[in-house]
Amino acid sequence: MRDREEELPERLETDAERRRRRAQFLRDLAEARELRDRVQPRRAKTARMRHAMRMRTFRW
């Protein structure tokens, strides 16, 4: 029981680090998408259309 209490602060720190890394990854991913959209507008438009079609045909 004491071991669990000692591990808890380390785990919380690890979760915070994981969330920080994930947020950074998602920011980088969004930046890469924006760059790709600027460099290849036709391909980006096609990808947007495909995504819209997937979302329209998705069933909850």
N, C-alpha and C positions, 0 to 999 in steps of 0.2 A: 504494500500500500504506500509506503514511504517512497519507493522508487517511482511510482506514477506521479506523485506530487513533485518530485525533483525533475522529472522529464517534461512536465507541463510547460514551464517557461521556455525551454529550448524549442519545444514544438510550436509554441505561439510565435516565437521569433522566426522559425523556419517557415511557418505559414505566411507571415508578413513578407518575408523575403520572396517566397514563391509568388505571392500576389503582385509584388513589385516587379519581379521578372516578367510575369505574365502581362502586366500592363505595358511594360516597355516593349515586349514582343508584339503586342497588338498595335501599339503606336507605330512601330517599324513596319508592320504588315500594311497598315493603312497608308503610310507614306510610300511604300513600294507600289501599292495599287494606284495611288495618285500619279506617281511618276510614269508607270506603265500606261495609264490613260492618256497622259500628255504625249508620250512618245509614239504610241500606237492607237490613235483614236478609233480607227475602224475595228480593230480587234476588241477594243474596250467596249464599243457599242454593241458588238455581237455578244460579248460576254454579259453585258447588262440585259440584253434581250433574252438570252438563254436563262439567266437568273430569274427574270420576271416570269417567264413561261413556267419554270420549275415551281415558283411560288404560287402561280395560279392553279397549277394542277395538283398541288400538294393537298392531301386530305388529313384533317386533324383526327 
